[in-house]
Amino acid sequence: MSLRSDLLGRLNWQAFHHPWVTNVGVASMTAGAIAVVAALFYFKRWKWLWREWLTSTDPKKIGVMYIVTALVMLLRGGADAVMLRAQQATSVGVHHGFLSSSTFQQVFSAHGTIMIFFVAMGLMFGLINLVVPLQLGTRDVAFPFLNATSFWLYFAGGMLVNLSLAVGNFSAAGWLAYPPLSELAYSPGVGVDYWIWGLQIAGVGSLLSGINFSVTILRMRAAGMSLMKLPMFCWSVLGAMSLVIFAFPILTATLAMLALDRSLGMHFFTASGGGNMMMYVNLIWAWGHPEVYILILPAFGVFSEIVPTFSGKPLFGYKSMVWAIWAIVLLSFSVWLHHFFTMGAGADVNAFFGIMTMVIAIPTGVKIFNWLFTMYRGRVRFATPMLWFLGFVFLFTVGGVAGVLMAVPPADFQLHNSLFLVAHFHTMIVSGVLFGYLAGLTYWFPKIFGFKLNERIGRYAFWCWAIGFSLAFIPLYVLGLMGATRRLDHYNANLGWQPLFIVAGIGVCFIALGVACQVLQLVVSIKNRHANRDKTGDPWNGRTLEWATSSPPPHFNFARLPDGSQRDAWWAAKKAKTAVAYGPYESITLPKNTPLPLFIAAAAFAGGFGLIWHMYWLAAAGLLALVTCLIVRTSAEDNDYRIPAAELKKLENAEQAG
Amino acid sequence: MNEAAERDNRSIFGFWVYLMTDCVLFASLFATFAVLRNSIFGGPSGSQLFNMHYVLAETLALLTSSFTCGLMFLAVRARDKKRVLMWLAVTFLLGLTFLSLELSEFARLVHDGDSWRRSGFLSGFFTLVGTHGLHISVGLLWMSVMAAQTLRRGLTNNNVRKLTMLSLFWHFLDIIWIFIFTIVYLLGAARL
């Protein structure tokens, strides 16, 4: 008994007993994993996978890995959403739906956690990796090793969350795990621990990325590219990464304190022992509100690239756009209390945070008008990225108005924790963040893979998403006003809510159809890739430096470094009928491949698993392995290789000939 | 500026940014401690627990180690390997002294039944001071690795860059300690 508990902690057969819904999920995940492994054996691609991807330090490869992981997680989080909607459409009166209360709680906790941390963050860091170095006219990020480590930590965190489906269970305490519910007294199982360590590992990865990309943008720009000539996407990323730097350490500390409460019996947030649970809510939102802007700012940046390109005009109000970004960055730290006006902080405090919340709509409005004025009198091409933008403007404005409404504390007392709130933040995050990143993926896809995505199926996907989204969430505003609270797994038939829940369920079907279109779009586009090949490197008649190199770019991005002394440098060069004024060929230094980031993340994963299940030997072994990896890395002298100037010249000539 | 020097500069700038994130981490813990300072839940308060002579000894050990770390860095700039190793060793020993003092203070508290389980105040105390102690331990490990590398390879560009970051890290921990000394111990002992 004692040996078993030393070895396995609290892991036992109970951990593998699940309701049938979970078993279906586990089976499909296992089947997917087996299919991938089998395909790798069948096509003999293991070596290729190891050399070209798993050990890569190339930000373009890392970006693709982020996006693939995020899209897989999107399917998982989307399946959760379908289950939630199906339950709420059917669990009325005498019918109790197909999910038990405890499963339902795990599903909505997993849905929120996965969508924010592993879908939105993954898509964001993916696009940043793909685009920022190219737009800056540089060859790499500031710290390539750290960059790969960030990705693998994110991946390890996501895998821990997925593993909770098969081994044990996930948190049933909501996506932000408020105490006292998330404390040991009320959640004695492993669920909250999975949540804590999955987020902690991924969160450290995000923090490291924040440092990395801030330094990249501040210190590695093309010659002549002063800050006020930065492409707007890079400005947005700089704003978001500054927020990461200031907000993520708060998350790290907060999660650590919750973990200490649960594992060492501390009293930070407990109901007894002098703990203060409202402190948790303050801390988590002091991170959580900036987090919302961390997600949305790069999406704003994507639109700031797409709208000028497809309108054939420079961005309207460049300087006001920059100031709007930094106003949002600053203000985002002064609004966190609006998530809990009902806490009872008093009228003065609530009034302050209510006003600050309304004020933040001003810089956001500036951005919306700037995009619209960019379109005004432009030759607008309604390609798919532009459709996503138009869908965004409409829905985001609706959601934003709902947000300003809730910023009024007395109104919020009515709407707090209602479906009105759920509808509001889904409008902001789906039509803002997700539409933004989907637009960005469509826009930059040809740059990364060398061929365009199918336009027609892309349009179908957009319309399914736009219609589906409206059907799924507009009823929730109404339901919220009718008094429906969030996280309901059952309600009374005579409330008359069921028709609206059914409409919302139909909306989700449309969204699922949209996702199916996107999968089809990808398959068809890969099949017809030769017909849609981008030979120019500039398929959309773009404006910024990423379009000045071939599609896909060579792994060193630019054989000769471009000049960035004009705003919209590539557009200026095209108009002057010169190539971007390239410098001379110089030999370049690039980082070698290394498996250490993968090993570091594997060690973190093992350590996290050990802590969750109280297998302390595994936790210690994970920590030891992690420290060993770091010492090996810091002791290595030669981590780079050089490409001589002559070879670069040869490579580029071959490129132009081919 | 050549490429290698530019890369070193960039790394050091990045390390500064990292230190700022660590600063925010400590700020969160300080804020938490401030909120929980009076949540003693019937247990002992700071003024009953803290032995200021002891804390003064800890402080002197750490402040002196920061000074010797500065001397180590001057030796790095003079590219004097022997002196670098000597001051690294002295700094390490002073850091180790600090850590041993801190750990024995913790052990005494736990032994007397005043562990982190006792109250919100003690949870905040152990976590804030312990996080600093954890950083000190990482610093000591880093010093040993750097001593080994300096012995093996001498003061190469890579080692100079890492020693620069190490000394930044050590001074940073010193500053954090000054805040802990003031906010946790001085203000804690002053309260009745």
Interface residues (C-beta under 8 A of the other chain):
Chain A: A142 F143 L207 G210 I211 N212 S214 V215 L218 R219 M220 I245 F246 F248 P249 I250 T252 A253 T254 A256 M257 L260 D261 L264 G265 M266 H267 F268 S272 G273 G274 G275 N276 M279 L283 T589 V627 I631 T634 S635 E637
Chain B: E3 N9 R10 S11 F13 G14 V17 Y18 M20 T21 D22 V24 L25 S28 L29 A31 T32 V35 L36 S39 I40 F41 W116 R117 R118 S119 G120 F121 S123 G124 F126 T127 L141 V145 A148 Q149 R153 T156 N158 K162
